[in-house]
Amino acid sequence: MSPDSGHSRITVWHRSLISGWMMATGGVSALALLVIAALVSQYRFIALQLLVVPAAFLVTGAIRVSVSPRGVSAGSLVLPFLRRRIPLRSIRSASARWTRPIEVGGWGYRWNPGLSAMSLREGDALWLTLVHGNQFVITIDDADTAARLTNDLLVDGHKGD
């Protein structure tokens, strides 16, 4: 498409990340609790209540991240409606760097004052600085490309200001 064709170029970046150990832990734990609930009646209630723990591993152990002109979106592959959407107008800047889970509070979805994260492993991470000063971090492969695209979209969005 030529620049003078009247159409704008849409650029989108997607990546998925699955933490094998988180998915395995969630699956095995859920199965074990269901077996206990089925076979041992005096532990049925507590076993069924404890299913919330493996469910958390399964829901947060596989994510999909997207960057588009609408902003950054990160959510569960298992339950796609569980998603955090950050519009471009809420993002000040983006960067990428090697990140360890301990830097963001651990594994899974983490929330700390001033910093939230989706952390599945040590490695590449997309760091978003939001307009209100908080940071949102997502460990994901090719975070550098996601950060560059986010920053390019922010610049393009400000051209109309």
Summary of the structure (lengths in Angstrom):
residues: 161
radius of gyration: 19.2
end to end distance: 25.6
largest distance: 72.5
contacts: 482
relative contact order: 0.16
helix: 40%
strand: 35%
